[in-house]
Amino acid sequence: MFNVQDLVRDNIKKLVPYSSARDEFKGEAKVFLDANENSLGSPLIKWYNRYPDPLQWKIKEKLSKIKGVPGKNIFLGNGSDECIDILYRAFCNPGKDNVVICPPTYGMYEVSAHINDVEIRRARMLDDFQLDLIHMENLVDENTRIIWLCSPNNPTANSLDRGDIEMILNNFPGIVCIDEAYINFSRQRSFIQELQEYPNLVVMQTLSKAWGLAGLRLGMAFASEEIIEIYNKVKPPYNIGQATQEIVLQALDHVEEVNEMIKLLVAEREILAGALSGLDIVEKVYPSDANFLLVKVKEPKKVYEHLLSLSIVVRDRSKVELCEGCLRITVGAPNENEELINGLKNFLR
Ligand SMILES: Cc1ncc(COP(=O)(O)O)c(C=O)c1O
């Protein structure tokens, strides 16, 4: 059965984490001379001379209310990419352990594995972009530490079948990480309410998509207290800067506006999908649960270049397995979508 401690690398088990000045003294004081900060202040914003809260408790308190998950089950990273990297560093022995990914999917699971010298095993998705459970089962061995699932998936835009995910959570004795970067645009329920049920579950979300804060870099991992403790042990002491913490705290008071943006983007997605489907050059618009569309076109390279000549950038995914001939198009603001459609109408083959 699943036991987190059996999976953690020995060096991480033995690790004595860095103890920062802010870890060792948490209260209020008149004079802080414990962290070698600049005691005269900062030229721009006076209090930025101080190190930030290493565990970002104020943000976690607010997030906890929004997400319905206790703060002790939340880790905050410098983007989801840090949440991905730390899982490798904590659970995968370089040159020995392996992980399973399901391509086509988000590229950082693979890049981060290479950086950490961890073997990647690929369970290619089925033609309908769902999981090939039998292939996945055959790939797993006693050194498989993590299965990466992305739902809704980038670049295919669909959500994975919930029953398939549950099957993996119930049977795989390693970490199952579900990347829900696009969950706010989806009809599917998030897995963050299932943490009690599955001790091997890590759910990642981000403020980079629906919250419109890609520039700040704030990724979230939700998991058992035991897994979060490992995350905190391995992370750099002050991984979320003071400026980010302050802006995120303010942004989290604007849930209603974010929900309005989500509604607008989902409505725009459907309008855009309809308009694209009507174009001669478009062969297929795949159903989307995200804020982008995967679109199969007749001459992807030429269409891509044509759009570039109009100063419109989309993502050419035409060489990605199972996405042959496809462009990935982010849903824009209404005027941007109109510009895109007009540009495509003028494409001469
Ligand atoms: C599936 C998925 N996960 C994570 C990310 C990156 O998230 P972050 O900006 O929090 O690093 C992306 C970005 O495109 C993504 O598509």
The ligand as a Gaussian input file, in Angstrom:
#p B3LYP/6-31G(d) Opt

LIG

0 1
 C       -0.633000      22.240000     -18.072000
 C        0.199000      23.378000     -17.613000
 N        0.722000      23.354000     -16.380000
 C        1.467000      24.354000     -15.926000
 C        1.758000      25.440000     -16.721000
 C        2.653000      26.526000     -16.192000
 O        2.136000      27.046000     -15.040000
 P        2.942000      28.171000     -14.239000
 O        2.816000      29.430000     -14.996000
 O        2.238000      28.178000     -12.908000
 O        4.379000      27.699000     -14.116000
 C        1.263000      25.515000     -18.005000
 C        1.595000      26.657000     -18.863000
 O        1.328000      26.760000     -20.008000
 C        0.460000      24.449000     -18.463000
 O       -0.015000      24.441000     -19.714000

